[in-house]
Amino acid sequence: MTISMYQAAIPVSLHALNNLIGILEKGATYADTKKIEPSVLLNSRLYPDMFPLSRQVQIACDIVNRGAARLAGTEAPQFEDNETTFEQLIERIQKTVSHLNTFQPEQIDGSQERTITLQIRDNTLSFQGMQFLLYFVLPNLYFHVTTAYDILRHCGVELGKRDFLGQI
């Protein structure tokens, strides 16, 4: 059995994002139960030079929105990065899920050799579609979802591996 670019990109991303919603919901409940101002959790970092929880969620959304769009040869939606509550971050993820659900397999399948060029700061990166998905998009998605999970866990939210992995 072979796996298609669509199968490797869209369902995997949807699964991770839906699990992230559950993780954030637990964070919101924890803040409410423990009488912690939610902004304390949303602005928490694992280390001073790392992005806070809110930015981790924004980047996770952006990486898959832009990644899927680049693979399909379409434009990705742009978000303002102005979320300040758990509810707003969850809404952003839901918008990302909605965007990913618009893609059909035929839009992404066959993109494994498409040249994708990115400008990141002063660097220009060039990938073929398969490399882009497997070595850039998915690792970035997992890094930022994991970091969001880790921040909340570090703050005391009762999370476990099942929250990260979700229903399989």
CORPE-V440592 format. One record per helix or strand of 2 or more residues. SS is the DSSP state (hx for helix, st for strand). FROM is the first residue (numbers start at 1). TO is the last residue. If there is no record, write none. Layout:
BEGIN
SS | FROM | TO
SS | FROM | TO
END
This chain:
BEGIN
hx | 5 | 33
hx | 38 | 42
hx | 53 | 72
hx | 86 | 100
hx | 105 | 108
hx | 111 | 113
st | 115 | 120
st | 123 | 128
hx | 129 | 154
hx | 161 | 165
END
